[in-house]
């Protein structure tokens, strides 16, 4: 069960979970993903909400529907997932990061130092 945030539509939060599964390698190109109904049960939401999630991911070219068989990760679904997340990061998270850096007096060289420490602690970029 996911704790939904108030500041984003639920269907997009479910889409984010799907995107995380793809980026973490849990799902890869050609994999069958859970059905709309199974997803609705898993997230305890109305199937119409998960239908919106699937339609959104389909519009983005991340998943596709094989009639009668279900939904699958597209051949270039991983690349499209990364492109979507990069776009979201650049439009939503980066301005907030820059604002925080400005308010806190953090320079890009400081950021480089923190990033180097982050990578040396076993995190991978």
N, C-alpha and C positions, 0 to 999 in steps of 0.2 A: 504494500500500500504506500502510495506517495502522499506526502503532505503538499497540497496545492498552495501556491502563492496567490495572493489577491491581485497582484499587479500585472498578470498575464492570463490570457484566455486558457482554459483548461486543455482544450484540444492542442494548443501549441506547447503546453507543458508535457503532454503525452508525446508529442512529436519530438521534443527535446530528449525524452527518455529513449526513444527509438534511435535518434541520432547518436546518443552516447553509446548504445549497444553496437552501432556500426563502427564508430570511431575507436572503440575499445576492442574491436575484432570479434565480438560475440556473434555478430551476423556479418556475412560477407556476400559478395556478388552471387546471385543465383539461389541464395538461401530462402526457404519459405519462412514467412514470419507468422506470428499468431493471427488468428482471424479477428475480424471486427468484434464479433461476439465474445471471444476469449479475452480480447484486450479490454472490453467493457467490464467484464467480470473481474479481471485482474486489478484494474484501476478503480473499480466500484463507481463507474459512471454510466450514463445512458449510452446505448449503442449509437445514437445519433451523434454524440460527442466524438466517439472514436471514428465514426464514418467521416466526420470533418477532418480528423487527424490524417486518415488514409488518403482522402481527397487532396489535402494540402501536400503530403509527401509525394503523391502521384504527380501533382502539378509541378513540383520541383524536380521531377525525374528521378527520384530516389528509389521509389518502389513502382511496381506495375502489377496489374491484375491478369492472371491467367483464368479465363472464364471457367468456372466450375472447379478450379483447383485452389484458388486463393491468391494471396499477395506474396510477391517475391522481391528481393533486393535486385535492382537493375544492374546490368553489367557494369555501367559506369556510376553506379549508386554511391560508391565510396568517394569518388572524386567529386560528385555533385554534393554529397554530404559535407565534405571539407569546404567546398566553395560556399555553401550556405552558412556554415558556422563562421567562416572567415568574414563574410559579409556582415553577419550579425555582430561579430566582435568589433569590426571597424566602425560600424554605425552606432552601436549601443554601449559597448564596454570601454572602448578606447577614449572617447570624449570624457567619460567619467574618470578614467585613469589619469588623463592629462590634467583635468581639473584638480584632482587630489594631489598630483605632483606639484602643481602650481601653488595650491594652498599650503602644502607642507614643506615647500622648498626643496623638493627632491629633483635632482638634475638627471639627465640621461646617463651621465657617467656613474652616478649613484645607482641608477637602475641596472646598469651593466654589471656592477659589483654584486648587487642582490641576485641578479639572474645567474651569474657565475656560481655563487654560493648555492643557489637552488639546484643547478645542474650537478654540482659536486656532491650534493646530498642524495644522489641516486635517482633524481627525477630526470625524465627524458623529454626532450623537446619534440 
